[in-house]
Amino acid sequence: MKRPVKLEFRLPTSVTDITGNIPKWCKDSIPYAQAERIIVKEGTLINQFYSHFLFFIEIMDIDLHSDIVVDYLIEETSLFLFMMLDGKIDFHLPDMEMKMEVSGNTCYATYNLEGKFTFSLAKGKHRLCYIVPRTEWVTKNIQFYPRLERFIETMMTSEILYGHLPSCKINKGMELGLQKLFNRYEKKNKDLEAVLLRDAKRIMYHYQTLLDDKLTQRPLLIKEYIEKNYTNPELNNRVLMREFHMIEKTLITMFKAKFGITPYNYIIELRMEKARLLLENKEKTPTEVSLLIGYDNFRSFSARFKETFGLSPSTYSNYAPNRSPDQSS
């Protein structure tokens, strides 16, 4: 496979081939990889990379004495398993809109359509790795990576520049898998490419397992998020999709399967119940209650309340039995 990412620095650089001569400050020296040293005004990057027929892998060790912003080109739509091993990286769209913030010991699957993107790194040391599998190969073996099936379908049909599945903490199994992958070398009567492919498949499988564990918890996490943020007037499916990195169909299906209600209807249900309790306390006016539960339009709140309880907020407040504040908790 050809190298999927082309770095574009904003200031002049010096690039040197250092294959077989990796600096000691780098944690790994990959025996079978090509390597280059890039010296920029902000510091030094050591890139080790290897092109297998079925995947591409690159590991970057970065030592910066000042913050840096780097553009990068994706020349062909690609699926990535991205692993931030140490440090922190921020990804941006070309207009510098925040795309993703990733701290050390974190991995996630992502895709990028063809285009120009940006990442930024703060002063200090950082270490990252990515594996780009050939899409046709993953699709052919999708039974081993079922969580990726719909994601790849989205990648192939979407016009959105990027997408990503939930991030997961790198576990011991994935860490050991990476160490094996980084330290393989040519042996007599051993097919190095076959061994590397097995290692890469094992790492992808570890992410699949981590993803399975995380996704089983997601409905509970979404419910908890709604309960903490229902007073935000802008809370809706789009916010939840962005927060939990999923498409709307998955969000609705997953949440409804767990709780028997859609996220949107749960937000409404929660707001109405909180409004009812506040009105029964008789300490806030209906207008104040409307603002407290996340409505910046009283008419919308009033219509929804009447639809739910059969009375307008004002009427309900006048006729509801008085409820002390401690009863509303």
Phi, psi and omega in degrees: 000147177278160182296122188277343185239128176245116181281140177231109182272151186272350177232162180305147181229163173239121183245127182231136174286120180236028179307127181081004182221059184283133179301150183293338181286348174282140185290326183232145171240106189276114189300326187263358188267153164282158182214150177217148174250127177246119178256124179236172180302325186275348181155211186229139174239132174247116182249126174243130186214154183213134180252110175265159179300326186252355177199163174236139178230141175218137174237136183237127171252128188230130178233112186242139173258000171203163181298153181220147173238129184232133172271152175215145182255134169254113186271347180211133180311127188220148173263131181239143159254106186260135181229114174269110187273317178216152178085207182206144179226144175244128177258144182225158168279170182304330180274011179073012171296132182297130180254313184197139174243124187233124178262171183300157179064036184229143177223154175195156175269139180214161170228153173230131169284170177302135178158183182253133182226179184217144169228157178227147180227142178273164175308137180130194182255140181221154180213128182216162180212146171220148174241129176247103178279151174294124187303319181298324179293315179298316181299318180296331182247030188296341179299337178273344183226059186299332180293340182270348188299305181292327179297317179292322176301318177298315180302320185281340185244344186278153172260358177289134189297332183208163174205158178208149174271169183302145175281150181226153174285132179295125181265179184297322180299314179293321179299316178293322178299319178295318180298319177297315181298319183288336190249012176290151176211165182298132175230148178298135179065020177238134178272101184301317182298322179294319179294317180296320178298318178298318179296315180297318178298321180295320179295316178296323178295321178299318178296319177304317179294315178298320180294318177304313181298318183289320184291332177293338180267348191297317178304320179294321179292322178294316179299316178297320179297316179300315182294334178274338190235014184296340180281354178281116182300338183269000181293123178202186181300322182297319177297316180295321178300316181291319183292323185250009171056058179211159177282163187297320181300316178295317179304308184293313183298314182296314183292316182293324179297327182275320190242356178073018182208150178283158178303318181299313181292331177291321176301313180297313181301316180295316180297317181295320179294320178294321179296316180302315181293320179294320179293325178291332177290336178061023178262344180236147175284160177305324178295317178296320179298318180305314181291322183295329184261007172106016175252124174261006176233108185297324181298318178296317178298313183299317180295318180293320180296315180295322178296326183280315188248354177084359179225152174290158178304319181295315180296316180298319180297323181289324187256347182290146176296143181295135180235128180289154184304323183289345177279346184270354183277000000 
